[in-house]
């Protein structure tokens, strides 16, 4: 009898080494040495820490924007939903992992019964019974089915955790994008109001000149046209500002309301160049790539689960306890002890090809996850390349727009002076005023695009989830 536990332990130890299906190995992917874009054609520089490794509060310097992001990370509904998915995956892992271990249950029962006397042949009697038992059921994981299920559940938990980080990066970039757009609208409104005030002054001057016979009715009407053009932009900008504030409120998990302002749009410092780092680093830093790889790991483990179904299921069960028909001898094991031990093996003989189909299904799913993983990497490389190009070109465009706006301002001032001195027509004033107003608004848009490109690049490099 003593050899049985030793043999059972050896059998279980042997079973732990047997696992069906392939072990996961990270697939080789074609990752270039540098990104396509201005950074790839620049002279070789010493290695610099990638922007994607920076904490979000070191990338966005406006204290008000930082506080908005903190609020969003605490109260944004997408972030909270992602956190509940992680909790669900943790619970599912615990449930799946429990299949590797025995199930132990215990029971206690008692019965007291008195039967009345029927006749001299059936006298009155009492029945007193009690039973205390414990049972153990263990499905031996001889083929590694439950270990592969646990491996898949653990990979699913990892995928969910990286999915949560992907949501965090999205929220950080969304709040920063919405805030910069709001500050650009504020700047456009400021330009429109300043332009309206200047044109109203010009209209009053033109009215005086018209009353004194020094200006024509056409000049007066064109001056009024300039005032109306500037005035009509203000209500529309105010509408966009309030709607943008509502969008930010929803990102923060709050009811629609006003949004606090910090530094102006142009006060946010913009680096001349952004270090992207090595493309291979994306495989470790981008949450969506890590999530796709974790899903591939889970699909790989599912192949082992399907292959293990070809082999017998081997459950062990044991029951032991105490039973007595006299409560005073209940704990006397020599008189009340009971036990049973059993083992069985069950294998599927015929299932019309279902087991083979299940293996093919998991293999096809694993191939799908592999292609998704490779596709995610290619998309990530494209996003970084596009963001690098956009950031550089938007910088160039902003510089040209600054030069154009400066020239338009000089032309506007010069045409006004010449008109007052009789050296230019009011049509020239109208043209230069219109060009200057449009140039200022276009410059504000260019400054916004430059900052949005930085946000896009930071998100593409996988930054924002680091806390």
C-alpha positions in Angstrom: 0.0 0.0 0.0 2.9 2.4 0.7 4.0 2.0 -2.9 0.8 3.5 -4.2 1.4 7.2 -3.1 5.0 6.9 -4.4 3.8 5.6 -7.8 1.0 8.2 -7.9 3.5 11.0 -7.2 5.8 9.8 -9.9 3.0 9.5 -12.4 1.9 13.1 -11.6 5.4 14.4 -11.9 5.8 12.7 -15.3 2.5 14.2 -16.4 3.6 17.7 -15.6 6.3 17.4 -18.3 3.9 16.4 -21.1 2.4 19.3 -22.9 0.7 19.2 -26.3 1.1 21.9 -29.0 3.9 24.3 -30.0 5.7 26.5 -27.5 5.4 30.2 -28.4 8.3 31.9 -30.1 8.2 35.5 -31.2 8.0 35.6 -35.0 10.6 37.3 -37.0 9.4 40.5 -38.6 10.9 42.8 -41.2 11.6 46.0 -39.3 13.7 48.7 -41.0 16.7 50.3 -39.3 15.4 53.8 -39.6 12.0 55.5 -40.2 11.1 57.0 -43.5 11.0 60.8 -43.2 13.2 63.8 -42.5 14.9 62.1 -39.6 16.0 59.2 -41.8 17.9 61.6 -44.2 19.5 63.7 -41.4 23.2 63.2 -40.6 24.0 60.4 -38.2 23.7 61.5 -34.6 24.5 59.9 -31.3 21.6 57.8 -29.9 19.0 59.9 -28.2 16.1 58.8 -26.1 12.9 58.5 -28.1 10.1 60.9 -27.6 7.9 57.8 -27.1 9.7 57.0 -23.8 8.9 60.4 -22.3 6.2 60.8 -19.7 3.2 62.8 -21.0 3.7 65.6 -18.5 7.2 66.2 -19.8 5.9 66.5 -23.4 2.9 68.8 -22.6 4.1 71.7 -20.4 0.9 73.7 -19.9 -0.1 73.1 -16.2 -3.8 73.4 -17.1 -3.5 70.8 -19.9 -1.7 68.5 -17.5 -4.5 68.8 -15.0 -7.1 68.1 -17.7 -5.2 64.9 -18.7 -5.0 63.8 -15.0 -8.7 64.3 -14.6 -9.4 62.3 -17.8 -7.2 59.4 -16.7 -9.2 59.2 -13.5 -12.7 59.7 -14.8 -12.8 59.0 -18.5 -15.3 56.3 -19.2 -13.2 54.5 -21.8 -10.3 54.3 -19.2 -12.6 53.0 -16.5 -14.2 50.4 -18.9 -10.7 49.2 -19.9 -9.8 48.8 -16.2 -12.9 46.6 -15.7 -11.8 44.4 -18.6 -8.5 43.9 -16.9 -10.3 42.8 -13.7 -12.4 40.4 -15.7 -9.3 38.9 -17.4 -7.7 38.5 -14.0 -10.7 36.6 -12.7 -10.9 34.5 -15.8 -7.2 33.5 -15.4 -7.9 32.5 -11.8 -10.9 30.4 -12.9 -8.9 28.7 -15.7 -5.8 28.1 -13.5 -8.0 26.3 -10.9 -8.5 23.4 -13.4 -4.9 22.4 -12.8 -5.6 21.6 -9.2 -7.7 19.1 -7.3 -11.3 19.9 -6.3 -11.8 19.2 -2.6 -15.3 19.1 -1.0 -16.5 18.1 2.4 -19.9 17.1 3.7 -21.6 16.5 7.0 -25.0 14.7 7.5 -26.9 13.3 10.4 -30.2 11.5 10.8 -32.3 10.7 13.9 -35.5 8.8 13.4 -37.9 6.9 15.7 -40.3 4.3 14.5 -43.4 3.5 16.7 -44.3 0.0 17.8 -46.5 -1.8 15.3 -47.0 -5.1 17.1 -45.0 -7.6 19.2 -43.0 -8.5 16.1 -42.2 -4.8 15.2 -41.3 -3.1 18.5 -40.4 0.6 18.7 -36.9 1.5 17.6 -34.6 4.5 17.1 -32.2 5.2 14.2 -29.2 7.5 14.8 -26.8 7.9 11.9 -24.0 10.4 11.2 -21.5 10.8 8.4 -18.6 13.1 7.9 -16.7 12.9 4.6 -14.2 14.7 2.3 -13.8 14.0 -1.4 -11.0 14.9 -3.8 -11.4 14.9 -7.6 -8.4 15.6 -9.7 -8.3 15.6 -13.5 -4.7 14.8 -14.2 -3.2 17.2 -16.6 -1.2 14.5 -18.3 -1.3 16.1 -21.7 -1.0 19.7 -20.6 -4.5 20.7 -21.6 -5.1 22.8 -18.5 -1.7 24.2 -18.5 -2.2 25.4 -22.1 -5.6 26.8 -21.1 -3.9 28.7 -18.3 -1.2 29.9 -20.7 -3.9 31.2 -23.1 -5.8 32.9 -20.2 -2.6 34.5 -19.0 -1.8 35.8 -22.5 -5.4 37.1 -22.8 -4.8 39.0 -19.5 -1.6 40.4 -20.9 -3.5 41.5 -24.1 -6.2 43.2 -22.0 -3.6 45.0 -19.9 -1.9 46.3 -23.1 -5.3 47.2 -24.4 -5.9 49.3 -21.4 -2.6 51.1 -22.0 -3.7 51.7 -25.6 -6.8 53.4 -24.3 -4.7 55.5 -22.0 -2.5 56.7 -24.8 -5.6 57.5 -26.9 -7.1 59.5 -24.1 -3.9 61.5 -23.5 -3.6 62.3 -27.1 -7.3 63.1 -27.5 -7.3 65.5 -24.5 -4.2 67.2 -25.8 -5.6 67.5 -29.3 -8.9 68.9 -28.1 -7.2 71.4 -25.9 -4.9 72.7 -28.6 -7.9 72.9 -31.0 -9.7 74.9 -28.3 -6.8 77.3 -27.8 -6.6 77.8 -31.6 -10.3 78.7 -31.7 -9.6 81.1 -28.8 -6.8 82.7 -30.9 -9.0 82.9 -34.0 -11.7 84.6 -31.9 -9.1 87.0 -30.5 -7.9 87.9 -34.0 -11.5 88.3 -35.3 -12.4 90.7 -32.4 -9.2 92.7 -32.8 -9.8 92.9 -36.6 -13.4 93.9 -36.0 -12.4 96.7 -33.7 -9.8 98.0 -36.1 -12.2 97.9 -39.0 -14.9 99.7 -37.0 -12.4 102.5 -36.4 -11.7 102.5 -40.1 -15.4 102.7 -40.9 -15.9 105.6 -38.6 -12.9 107.4 -40.3 -14.4 106.6 -43.7 -17.8 108.0 -42.6 -16.1 111.2 -41.6 -14.3 111.4 -44.9 -17.5 110.7 -46.7 -19.4 113.4 -44.8 -16.7 115.9 -45.7 -16.7 114.8 -49.4 -13.3 113.2 -49.3 -14.5 109.6 -49.7 -17.0 108.1 -52.1 -20.1 106.1 -51.3 -18.3 103.1 -52.7 -15.5 103.6 -50.1 -18.1 103.7 -47.4 -19.8 100.6 -48.5 -16.5 98.7 -48.9 -15.5 99.7 -45.4 -18.8 98.5 -44.1 -18.2 95.2 -46.0 -14.9 94.7 -44.1 -16.7 95.2 -40.8 -19.4 92.7 -41.6 -16.8 90.2 -42.8 -15.0 90.3 -39.5 -18.2 90.4 -37.5 -19.8 87.3 -39.1 -16.9 85.1 -38.0 -17.3 85.8 -34.3 -20.7 84.0 -33.7 -19.4 80.9 -35.6 -16.2 80.8 -33.6 -18.1 81.2 -30.3 -20.3 78.3 -31.4 -17.2 76.1 -32.1 -15.6 77.1 -28.8 -18.6 76.0 -26.7 -19.0 72.8 -28.6 -15.3 72.0 -28.2 -15.6 72.6 -24.5 -18.5 70.1 -24.4 -16.3 67.6 -26.2 -13.5 68.1 -23.6 -16.0 67.7 -20.8 -17.0 64.3 -22.1 -13.4 63.2 -22.4 -13.0 64.2 -18.7 -16.0 62.1 -17.7 -18.0 65.3 -16.8 -21.2 67.0 -17.8 -20.8 69.6 -20.6 -19.4 72.8 -19.2 -16.6 75.4 -19.5 -13.0 74.4 -19.8 -10.2 76.2 -18.0 -7.5 77.9 -20.0 -3.8 78.0 -19.5 -1.0 79.2 -21.7 -1.8 80.5 -25.2 -1.5 78.3 -28.2 1.9 79.8 -29.2 3.3 79.6 -25.6 3.6 75.8 -25.8 7.3 75.2 -26.7 7.9 73.2 -29.9 11.2 71.3 -30.4 12.9 71.9 -33.7 13.5 68.2 -34.1 12.0 65.1 -32.4 14.1 62.0 -31.7 12.0 59.0 -32.9 14.4 56.3 -31.7 14.8 53.0 -33.4 11.8 51.3 -35.2 12.6 48.0 -33.4 11.7 49.8 -30.1 8.1 50.0 -31.2 7.7 46.3 -30.8 8.3 46.7 -27.0 6.6 50.1 -26.5 3.5 50.4 -28.7 0.5 49.0 -26.7 -1.4 47.9 -29.8 1.6 45.8 -31.0 2.1 44.2 -27.6 -1.7 43.5 -27.5 -1.5 41.9 -30.9 1.4 39.7 -29.8 -0.3 38.6 -26.6 -3.4 37.6 -28.7 -1.0 35.6 -30.9 0.4 33.9 -27.8 -3.1 33.0 -26.6 -3.9 31.5 -30.1 -0.7 29.5 -30.0 -1.7 28.0 -26.6 -5.2 27.1 -27.9 -3.6 24.7 -30.4 -2.2 22.7 -27.6 -5.6 22.6 -25.9 -7.2 21.3 -29.1 -4.5 18.6 -29.6 -4.8 17.4 -26.0 -8.4 16.5 -26.7 -7.2 13.6 -28.8 -5.9 11.8 -25.7 -7.7 10.2 -22.8 -9.1 12.2 -19.9 -7.7 10.7 -16.6 -9.6 11.7 -13.5 -8.7 10.5 -10.0 -11.2 10.6 -7.1 -10.9 9.7 -3.5 -13.4 9.9 -0.6 -12.7 9.4 3.1 -14.7 10.1 6.2 -16.5 8.8 9.3 -19.8 7.0 9.5 -21.6 5.6 12.5 -25.0 4.4 13.6 -24.2 5.4 17.1 -23.2 8.9 17.8 -21.1 8.0 20.8 -18.8 6.0 18.5 -18.8 8.6 15.8 -15.1 9.5 16.1 -13.9 6.0 16.6 -12.2 5.4 13.2 -11.7 1.7 13.8 -15.5 1.3 13.8 -16.7 4.3 11.7 -14.0 4.9 9.1 -14.8 4.8 5.4 -12.8 5.6 2.2 -12.8 4.9 -1.5 -10.3 5.6 -4.3 -10.9 5.4 -8.0 -9.3 6.2 -11.3 -10.6 6.1 -14.8 -9.6 7.0 -18.3 -12.0 8.2 -21.0 -11.1 8.8 -24.6 -13.1 9.9 -27.6 -13.3 7.2 -30.2 -15.5 8.8 -32.9 -16.8 12.3 -33.2 -17.1 12.7 -37.0 -13.9 14.6 -37.5 -14.7 17.3 -34.9 -11.3 16.9 -33.1 -9.3 17.3 -36.3 -11.5 20.3 -37.3 -10.9 21.9 -33.9 -7.1 21.6 -34.4 -7.4 23.1 -37.9 -9.6 25.9 -36.5 -7.1 26.9 -33.8 -4.2 26.7 -36.3 -6.1 29.1 -38.7 -6.9 31.4 -35.7 -3.2 31.4 -34.8 -2.3 32.3 -38.4 -4.9 35.1 -38.3 -3.3 36.5 -35.2 0.1 36.3 -36.7 -1.0 38.3 -39.8 -2.7 40.8 -37.5 0.5 41.1 -35.5 2.5 41.8 -38.6 -0.1 44.2 -40.0 -0.1 46.1 -36.7 3.6 46.6 -36.9 3.4 47.8 -40.5 0.6 50.2 -39.6 2.7 51.5 -36.6 5.7 52.1 -38.8 3.5 54.0 -41.3 2.0 56.2 -38.6 5.4 57.2 -37.2 6.7 57.9 -40.7 3.6 60.0 -41.5 3.9 61.9 -38.2 7.6 62.6 -38.7 6.9 64.0 -42.2 3.9 66.0 -41.0 5.8 67.5 -38.1 8.6 68.7 -40.3 6.5 69.9 -43.1 4.0 71.7 -40.8 7.0 73.5 -39.3 8.2 74.6 -42.7 4.6 75.7 -43.6 4.3 77.6 -40.3 7.5 79.5 -41.0 6.4 80.5 -44.5 3.0 81.5 -43.1 4.7 83.7 -40.5 6.6 85.4 -43.3 3.4 85.8 -45.4 1.5 87.2 -42.4 4.3 89.7 -41.7 4.3 90.9 -45.3 0.4 91.1 -45.3 0.6 93.2 -42.1 3.0 95.6 -43.7 0.9 95.8 -46.9 -2.2 96.5 -44.8 -0.5 99.3 -42.9 1.0 100.8 -46.0 -2.3 100.8 -48.0 -4.1 102.5 -45.1 -1.5 105.2 -45.0 -1.5 105.7 -48.7 -5.3 105.8 -48.8 -5.4 108.6 -46.1 -2.9 110.5 -48.1 -4.8 110.0 -51.4 -2.2 107.7 -52.9 -4.3 104.6 -53.1 -7.9 103.6 -53.7 -10.0 102.0 -51.1 -10.1 98.8 -53.2 -6.4 98.4 -52.3 -7.3 98.9 -48.7 -10.0 96.3 -49.0 -7.7 93.8 -50.6 -4.9 94.2 -48.1 -7.2 94.1 -45.1 -8.8 90.9 -46.4 -5.4 89.3 -47.1 -4.1 90.2 -43.7 -7.1 88.9 -41.9 -6.9 85.6 -43.8 -3.2 85.3 -43.2 -3.6 85.7 -39.5 -6.2 83.0 -39.3 -4.1 80.7 -41.5 -1.1 81.3 -39.3 -3.2 80.3 -36.2 -4.2 77.1 -38.1 -0.6 76.4 -39.0 0.5 76.8 -35.4 -2.2 74.4 -34.4 -1.3 71.8 -37.1 2.3 71.9 -35.9 1.2 71.1 -32.3 -1.2 68.4 -33.5 1.5 66.8 -35.4 3.6 66.6 -32.3 0.7 64.9 -30.5 0.2 62.5 -33.4 4.0 61.7 -33.4 4.0 61.1 -29.6 1.0 58.8 -29.9 2.5 57.0 -32.9 5.7 56.3 -31.0 3.7 54.6 -28.2 4.0 57.4 -25.7 1.5 58.4 -23.1 0.7 55.2 -21.1 3.8 55.5 -18.9 2.8 56.6 -15.5 
